């Protein structure tokens, strides 16, 4: 094992899991490709996120998709299925898709996604904190989805404000102009006032909201509540109205 805690076996396992999910997506027939929601999970892997904190994020997302209430929210949509992809992000040009677009249409699919998240190794370890870069990159992923229709949502989680790249407001407004909604999960462990930055400069689009996590230990519960709300299309904890699109 290297000093970052990731082995070559971990990398190969993560790549294999991603390929398997991608193959499963491509095998869907045209009549099964429409979804209620396209969701990009953009996960902070910047330098302020040590390995323990990163693993708490990863475990939180995996646990959320295994949660019965989250699975019920997925099945409660008009079609009963969503499409999800996961991205790790740091600087303006540092982004890695660690779980490709996959359809989740029931408990088995949700459990498979959770397993893929568990196996996805950390691939970024620094390079600044560019929330705007995370938004810009995430927005490019929707046209690449093999699925069709549904709301388009970027779910940004992080522990720092935008510190590099273009202003977060510019990236946010560009994404909102494309019909994309941006929700936020600021982690307040490093910057106690980070929620204000996410509220004012990151989240946007009709019904957009954020749910802050007090620290990384609080992340799992926050992401579970957040996923239920955004999958269901319900108002969140801190909502931004028409002034964000």
N, C-alpha and C positions, 0 to 999 in steps of 0.2 A: 504494500500500500504506500502511496506517495504521501508527501507532507500535507496534501490537501484532502486526504481521506478518501480519494477515488482511485480505484484500481482499473486496470485495463479491462478486466472482466465486467466491472460495473458499466463502463462505456459501451462495451459490446452488447450487454444485456439491454441497456437503454435503447440502443440503435435497433436491436432486433424487435423490441416491443413497439417502437415507433413504426417500423416497417410493417409489422403485423396489423396494427391499427389502420395504417394507410391502405393496405391491401383489402382489409375488410370494408373500408369506405368505398373503394373503387368497385367492389363486387355488388353494391346495391343496384337494383334495377331503377330505371327512371321514375317509375311510379312510387318508389319508396324514398326518393331523395329529398322531398320537401320537408322542412322542419319548422317548428314554431319559433325557434331562436337560434341565432349564430352568436356564440360567446367566445371571446378571446380572453384568456386568463393571462395577464401580464404580471410576472412575478419578479420582484426586486432581487438582483444578485450583485448589487454594488458592494464596494469595500466595507461599508458600515455594517453589512450583514455578515456576521461571522458564520462559521459552519453550523454551529448549534442553532442560531437563529434561522438560517436557511432551512435546516431540517424541520424546524417547527412550522415554517410556512408550508413546506411540501407535505408534511404529515397532516396539517390542517386541511389542505385541499383534498387530500385523499380521503380523510375521515368524513369530510362533508359529502362527498359523492356516495359514500356508503350509508349515509344517514337516511333513515326511512322517510323523514319529512321532505328531504330534498328529492328523493326518488318519487315521492307522491306528487310533488310540485311538477316534476317533469311529465308524469303521466296525466296530470290534470290539464295540460294544454289541449288546444283544439286537435292537434295531430298526435300528441303524446310523445313527441321526440324532439330533441335538440341536437345541435352540432357544437362541439367544443374543441378548442385547440389551446395549448399552453406555450407561453414564451417566457424565457428568462431575458432580463434587460439590465443594462448598466448605462454606458455612455451613449452619445447621439447615434453612433453607428455600430454599437455592440448589442446584438440581439441574436438569440438562438431559439428556434422552434424545437422544443423538447418532446412535445406530444402533437402529432399532426391532427388535422381535422378528423374527428370521429363522431359518428352518430350515437347518441344515447337514447334508447327507446324503452327502457325498463330496468329493473334491478340488476339483471345480468350485465347489461351494457354499462350501467353506472359502476358496478363492481370492477368490470374490466378496465374502465377508465381510471378508477382509483388505483388499480394495480400498476397501470402504466405510469401514473404520476409517482407512485412509490419507487419505481425502478429508474425513473429519469434522473441521471446524475447531474450534479451541478457542473455547468460548463463555462460559467463566467465568474470572475473573482474580483473584479475591480474595473476601473475605467471611468469613474465619475458617476454622477446621478443625473440622468436626463429623462425626466418624465415626458417631456415633449417628444424625445426620440422614441420612447416606448409607445406613445400614442400614434406617431407617424408610421412606425413600422407595423403596429397592430392593424392599422387601417388598410394596409396593403394586403392583408391576409384574407379579407372577405372575398375578393374576386377569385382567389385561388381555391376556395372551398368546392368540393365535389357535390355539395348539397345545394338546395335552392330555398328561396323565400325566407320568411321569418324576420323578426326584429334583429338588428345588428347591435351588439353591445360589447364594449371593451371594459374589462374589469381590471383596474390598475391597483396593485397593492405595493406599498413601499414605506420606507422609514425616513425619507428625506425629501426636501423640496427640490424643485427643478434648479440645477446648478450649472448645466452646460447645454449646448444646443440652442435652438431658437426658444423664445418664450413659450411657456406651457399654454398660455391663452391663445396663441396663434395656432398651435397644433390642435388644441381643443376645437377652436372655431372652424378650422378646416375640416376636421372629422365630422362635426355636427352638420356642416353644410352638405356633407355626403349622406346625411340621414343616419349617422351613427350616434348612439348614445354612449356616454362615458360615465361609468360609476367608479367610486373610489373606496379603497380600504386603507386609509393612512394608519401606520403603526407609530404610536406616540412615544416609543421607548427612547428615542434620541432627541427629537424635537417636540416639545410638549404642545406647541402651537401649530403643528403640522396640519391639523384638521382645517384650520382657517385657510391655509394655502390650497388644500384640495377643494374646499368649498368654493373659493373665489376664483381659482385659476385652472383647475383640472377637470372637475365633473361638468357635464353639459349635455344638452339634448332634452327632449320632452320626458319628464318624469325622472330625470337623473337624480342620484342620491349617493350618499356615502355612509358608511358605518365605521367609525374609528375603533381601533383596538388599542387598549391601554398599553399593552406591551406584547411581546411575541408569545408569551404564555396565554394571552387572551385571544390570540389570532384564530384558533380553531373554532371557537364559538362565534366570533364575529363573521368569519367567512361562511359558516353554515347559515346564519341568519340572513346574510347578504345574498347568498345563492337562492334561497327560498323566495326572497322578494323579487330578485331580478328574473328568475325563471318564471315566476307567476305574473310578472308585470305589475306588481303592487308598489305603492309608494314606499320609500325607504325612511331611514332615520332622519337624515337631513336632506331635504328635497330642494332642488333649485327649480324655479318656475320658468315662465316664458322668457325671462331675460337670458336664458341659456339656450334658446332655440325652441 
